[in-house]
Amino acid sequence: GFSIRLTKPGDPYLFGRQAIVIEPTIPPGDGIAQVDFFVDGRLVSTERKPPYASAVDFGEEIKRHTIVVTALTSGGRRAKVSFVSR
């Protein structure tokens, strides 16, 4: 099946500029059409080709943030991964 795994960030405490990176598992014969990166409910980036990554400035204070990444394949498959920082 189609799935995505969040490889970065790895630290539960987010501050400063950090990368958000996913690693997709794609079925044979399919490909990723688009990946959307959301932080705290706001779309921050849309990527249509690898590497599937975005960079976000989380500020100087450590605050709670929610990261959601959704992906869609050319064949119409969907996957989603989320992360909540501390």
N, C-alpha and C positions, 0 to 999 in steps of 0.2 A: 504494500500500500504506500500511500504518500504520507510523509510526516516531516516535521521540521524540529530541530533541536537548537535551543539557545546555547551558544558556546561562550559568548561574552555578553554582559559582564559576569564575572565569576564571584565577585565580592558582594556581600549583602549590603554594604554601605556605599552609597553612590554620592560622589561629589566631584566637581571639576568636569573637564571634558572626558567622556568615555565612549568607547565603541560599543555598539550593539550588533552582534553578529549571529547569524543562524547557519546551520548546516542542514541542507535538505536531503531526504531520501526519496528519490523519484522512481516510479515504476518504469520499466523499459518502454521505450516508444513515446514517452511523455516528456514534457519540459515545463519549466516554470514560466508563467506568463507575467506575474507580478508579485512583489512582496511589499506589504505596507507595514511601516513601523509607527507605533503609537506610544506616546509617553504621557501619562496622566490624562488619558482620554483625547489627546490631540495628535493628529497625524503630523509626523515630523519628516517623513521621507517615504518615497515609493521607488523601489528598484526593480528593473526589468531584466537585468543581466548580472552575472556573478562579478565580483563577490557580493553576496547578499548581506550588506552591512550599512550601518548609519552611525553617525557620531552626534552625541548630544551633550550640551553643557548643563550639568545638574546644579551648578552654583557652588558657592563655597561652604554652605551649611549642609550638614547631613540631614536630609529629610526623607520621609517615606515617598516612594515613587512607584508607579505601576507601569510596567512595560508590557505591551501586547504586540505580537507580530503575527500577521495573517498572510497566508500565501495561497495563490491560485495557480493551477497548472493549465496548460493549453487544452487538456482534456476535460476541464471543469472540476477537477478534484480540489478540495479545500483543506487547509490545515491551519492550526492556530497554536501558539505557545504564549504563556504569560509568566511574568516574574514580578514579585512585589519585594521592594527593598525594605530595609529596616530603618 
